[in-house]
Amino acid sequence: MSARILVVDDLAPNRNLLEVKLAAEYYDVLTAASGEQALEIAQSERLDLILMDAMMPGMDGFEACRRIKANPDLYHIPVVMVTALEQTRDRIRGLEAGADDFITKPIDDFNLIARVRSLLRLKMTTDQLLSHTGHSVANCRPLLEKIRKRAGRILVIGDDYVRPDKIAKHLQGEHAAVIESDPVKAVRRAKTGIDLIIVSLLSRTFDGLRICASLRFNAETRDTPILAIGDPEDQPRFIRAYDIGVNDTIMRPVDQQELRARVDSLLRRKFYADSLRDNFNEDLEMVISDPLTGIGNRRYFERQVEPLFDALERHDQTFSILVFDIDNFKRVNDILGHDMGDQILKEVAARLVTNMRAVDLVSRYGGEEFMIAMPDTSEEEAFHAAERVRALIAGTPVFVDGQALIITTSAGVAEVRKGEQLREVFRRADGALYRSKREGRNRVTAAGPAPQKAA
């Protein structure tokens, strides 16, 4: 149910330390003592992130990372190089091997977790795209080669203090870079086909973090990668940037080679996700997607959930169904209008997708009601997942046309029983949802265990 992270280090104390740190954040941690073992695990296990020590006997972390990124089946798994090496050339070597980020020892806990969360958000998006496209080793290799040769359009946002002209000059030739020092114009320009945004956190004329937050909130720039430039002494600002949704950071003074390596890494991942989106079958998407929210519709859900019923019957693979409903939605529509209601539906859908696992099936089942299937999940586990998402939605305002609105949801949860049909488990989950509404809304209710048969 949690994200699965592989920790690779030849020293057991280092593996154990990282395992403890990550387990404390409720991640599922696997370990490997060598690059060779890491490759074997990556091929056989479902992974969401790899933390790879750079210096190991035999196959070092650089070579293991290079092999992972050369494999189309593993390419989308983020790799973070972890090492005591602090020289710029070592960071560049890791990034050129395909690493998505680089952390030096001793590891700062807050910095580590912020970077891990940032990369897991990207991994979730890629997983959802892959689940629709069905890419394989055979048809993905030409795609990866094309990505490596593609140039990007980059927006550099900064004032004279950080010399944005110098940063843009470093990137010219391989990519097209434009500069903007006015924050309002910068956000507007970011919506015009930009592939990567570089933002200074040190500018004296504007707040770089505020620009990053604005870019992440806007639907047109939400998926555009952001590279933030900051001061190495200002770790709290970097951590806040990752919380906002920045994809990567680079320290001043900016090294030209490291800048190019980080830019190339971000663009590769962005172009990969773009290519997967472009490969959607448009006809199929029209049939199975909800046109308003972009997530699966009722037909999509009913088709995709069938294998879970089969797996339950044949292999006792437990799964659960969640039904979410927006509280008082009719009143929202009546008072604020249907356009505002549509914006709320889209935002709630986005939060559901972002905060569920990549393997979970999320759909708009009708009106303001959303249905989610969680494979390999008991009713108790599904209840806790639903409660976490409910609290997140209620605790974060929805901004629509400049207005901050507090939106709450209610949910019902039911574990599927052997022999049940979808309509039967839906009836139980919907009944639990009704109890949530009746008992005051903004809550989650479980349908409860199956009734005991009489002796």
N, C-alpha and C positions, 0 to 999 in steps of 0.2 A: 504494500500500500504506500510505503514511503519511497522517496527517490533512492536509487541504488548507486552507491559510490564505491569505486575500486581504488584502494590505496596501495601504491606500489613503492616499496622501499626494501633494500637488502638488509637493513638493520631493524631488528624486532622492536627495540624501544621506540624508534620513530614511527613504525606502523601502529604500535599500541597507542601512542600519544594522539595521533591523528584519528584513530578509531574512536577513542574516548571523546574527543572534541566533537566529532560529527554525530556520534550516537546521542550525545546530549542534546542535539538539535533534531533528534528523531529521524535521522537518516539510516537507511539499511546499508551497512558497511561490509564490503568484502576486501580481502587483503591478498597481496602477491609479493613474493620475495625477490623477483627478478623480472627482467623485461620479457624473457621467454614465457614465464608463467602468466604474465599480464596478457600477452597475446592469446594464450590458450583460453583464459577466462573471458576475454572480450569476445571470442568467437562462440563460446558456449553459453554465456549468461547474458541476461538483459541488463544493460548498464545505462545509467543516465549521466555519469560524469566519472572521469579518471583523474586522480591526483598522482602524478608520476615523479619520482625522484630522478634527477638528471644523471647523477654519478652512481653507477652500479657496475659491479664486475660482470664480465660477459657482455651481453647486450645492454648498453646503457639506455637511459630514458629518452635521449634524443632519437636513437635508432628505433626504439619501440614506438615512439610517437609517430615517426615518419612512416612506419609500416601500417600503423592504425589508420592514418590519414590517407594512405594509398589504397586502402581497401574500401570500395564503395559501400559495403555492408556496415562498415564501422565509421565512415567518414564523419557522420553527423554527431558522434559522441564527443562532447567537449573534453579537452585534455588541458590540465593545468600542471605546468612543470614546477616542482618544489625542490629547492636546492639551497645550499649555503653559498653558492657562487653569486657574487654581486656585480661582477664586471659587465659592462654593457654588451660586450661581444658574446657573452654566454646567454644573455637574454635574447639577443638577436638570433643566435643559433637555435634556441628553443622555438622561437616564433617561426623561423624559416623551416623548421621541421614540421610545422603545422600546428603547434600548440596554440591554444586559444587564450592562455594567460600564463603568467609567470609570478611565483611567490617565493620570496627568499626567507631563509631561516635566520634567526628564530621567528616563528610564525606568530603574527598578531591575530588573536582569536576573532576579533570583530572584523578585521580586514579579510580574513579567510572566509568567514561565513557570508559576508557581503558579496564577495566574488563568486562563491559557490551558488548563492541564490540567483545572482544575475545570469550565470551560465545555464542554470537549470530552467529558468524562464525561457531562454532561447531554445533549449533542447525540447521543451514541451511543444513549442510552436512547430518545430521541425518534425517531431513525431506525428503530430496530427496531420501534417501535410503528407508525410510518407504513408500513413495509413490509408489515404485516399488514392495515391498515385500508383502504388505497387511497383516502385522502382526495384530493379535487380542489378546484380553485378554486370550483366551483359549490356543493359541499356543505360546504365549510369556512368560508365567510364567515359564515353564521349562527352557527356554533360560536364564531368569534372575537368576534362581537358579544355573545354570551351571556357569554363569559369576562370581557369588559371590565366588565360590570355586576355580576359576582358578588362577594359579600362573603366574606371568609375568617375562619377561626377561628385565632387567634394565641396562642401560649404565650410569655410573657416570663419568662426565668429570670435572676434576679439578686438581690443583696442590697441593702440600703439605700444602699450606697456609690454605686451607679449610678442610683438613683431609678427602679426599674422601674415605679412607679405613674405617674410622669411620662411615661415612654415609652408605657405602655398608654393614657394619657389622649389622647396625640397621635393614636392610631389609632382611638379610639372614634368611633362615628358611621358610618364607612365599613366598619369591621371589628369583630369581637368579640374582645377581648383579655382573657386571664386571666394571673395572676401566680403564680409559684411560686419560693420562695427555698430550699426544701429540695431538694438534688440528687436524692435517692432518689425523693421524691415527684414531682419534675419529670420524670424519665425515665418513671415510671409514667404520669403524666398525658399525656405526649407520644404515648402509644399510643391515646388516646381520640378519634380523629377530628380531630386538629390539622392545619391546613393549612400553618402556618409556625411555626418556632421561632426566637426571638430570644434569644441567649445572651450574657451579659456575660463577657468575658475578664479583667475587672478586679475581680471580686468577691473580697472578703477572706475569705469563709467557705467557699469551695469553688474547685476548679480548673475553670474553664470549658472548657479544652481536653479534660479528661478526660470531661466531660459530652458534648461533641461527639463524641468517639471512641465513647462508649457508644451514642449515638443512631445513629451510622453502622453500628455492628456489629449492632444489633438489627434483625431482619427487618421488624418492624412500623413502624419509623421510618427505615429505610434510605433511602427515597425522599423523605422530608419535607424541604423546603428549610430551611437554617439560615442566619440572618443573625447575624454575630458583631460585638459592640461592643468596641472596644479603644482603646488609647492610640496616637496617631499616631507617637510616638517608638519604639514597640515593634514594628518591622517583622518581626523574627524570629518573634514570636508569631503575627503575621498569616500569615506564610508557612507556619508549622507548621499553622495552622488550615486553610489551603487543602489541604495535604497530607492532612490527616485526612478532608477531604470537605466542609468548610463551603462554601456556595454564594456568599456575598457577605459583605462587611465594611463597617462604617461607623465613622468616627472620633469620639471625644469632642472637644469638646462636640457632642452630637447635634443637628443642625439638623432642625427639625420637618418642613420640606418635603422635605429629602433623605431623611429616614426614610420618609415616605409614598411617595416615588417609588421607593425601593429595594424596599419591601414590595410595592407594586403590581406591579413588574416580576417579582419572584420568584413572586408568586401567579399572575400570568398564565401563566407557563411551567408552573407546577405544575398549574393547572386544565386547560391544554392537554393535558398528558400524561395527566391523569386522564380527560379526555374521549375521548382516543384509546383508552385501555384499556377504557372503557365500551362502545366501539363494536366490540369484538371480537365476531365471530360465535361464540356459545357452543357451538353444535353443531359448528362446524368446529374450534373449539379442542379439544373433547373428542376429535375424530378425530385431529388432527395433533399434539397436545401430550402430552408426558410428564407424567403427573399428579403425580409426585413432585418433579421439578426445575422444571417450568413451561416448559422449552425444547422445541423441536421433537423429535418422536419419529422412528422409522425411516421411517414412511410419509411424514411431512412432508419429510424429507431427500430421499427418493427422488423425490418429486414436484417439489421446488424445484430439484434439481440438473439436471433434464432440459434446461432452456434453456442451461445451460453446455456440455453435450455438443453441442447444436445449433450454438452459437456457435463452438465449436472446429472442427467439421466445415466450416461455411460461411465463417467469417471468420478462422480460425486464431487465435482468442482463447484463449490459454493459461490453464489453471487447474490447481490442485493439490488433492489430498485429504490430510487429516491424520487419523490415528486415534490418540486418546489413551486410555490405560488406567490406572486407579489401581493402583499397586503393592501387592501383598500384601493385596488387599481382602478375600479370603475369610478370612484370618486375623484381620483387623480385625472382621469380622462375628462370627466364632467367639468371639473374646476379649471384645469390648466389647458385642456384641449388635446386632441388626438395626436398632434405633432409632438407635443411634449411627452405624451404617453409612449410614442414610438421611440423617442430618444432614451427613455427609461428602460424600455424593453431591451434595446440594443446594449445598454450599459450593463444591465443585470446578466444578460447572456454572455457578455465578454468576461464578467467576473466569474461566472460559473465555469466557463471553459478554462480560464487562466488558473483557477485554483483547484481544479480536479486533475487527476492523473491523465497522462496521455492515453492510457488504455481504457479509460472510462468513456462510455457513450453518452454524450450530452446532446439533447434535442429540445426544440420547442414543440411541445406536444399539442398546443392549441391555446389561443388567447394569451393569458398571462401565466400559463402553466408550463413548467419545464420538467422533463423526465430524464433521469440519469440511471444508467446501469453500471454497477461497479463489480467487475470480475474478481474472483478469488477474495471476496469480502463478506464477512459475516454481518449480521444485522447490527451487532454492537459496534463493529468497526465503521460501518456505514453511518450509523447514528453520530459517532464522533466526527466523521468527515463532514456530514451535513451541518452539525452544530458549529464547526469551525467556519464553514463558508457563510452560514447564516449570520454569525457574529461579525464577520468581515464586511458583509454587505451593509449591515445595520450600523457599523461603526465608521464607515467612510462615506461622506456625502456624495451624491451624484450631482455633477454640475451640468446644468442645461440652460443654455442661453444666459450665462452669467449668474444663474440662481443656484444656490447650494440647497439641495433637497435631501432630506433623510428618508430613505426608502428601506422598508423592512420586508422580509419574506417569512413564510411559514413552510414547513416541510413535513412530509410523512415518509417513513422508511419501512421497508419490508424485505426480509430475506426470502428468496424464492424456495418453495418446497418442491420436492420431487412429485411429478405428475401434474403440476400446475400449468395452466396456460397463462399467457401474458395478461389477458383480461382479468383473470382471477387475482394475480398478484397485484395488478394495478388497483383493483377494487380494495384490497387490503391497505395498500400504501395510501390510496386516496382517502380511505376512512381514517387513517392515522393523521393525514393532513387536515381533515375536517375537525378532528379533536384539537389539533394545534390552533385552528381558527377559533373554535368554540371556547378555548381556555385562555384567550387573550391575544392571539397572534404573536408574531416574532418569536417563534419557538419551533422546536423539532420534536416529533412524537414517533415512537417506534410502534409498529403493529403488534409486536409481541410474539411469543413462541406459539407453535402450533398447539391446538387443543389436544389434550390427552384422550386416547381411545379408552372406552370403558372396558374393564377386564371381563 
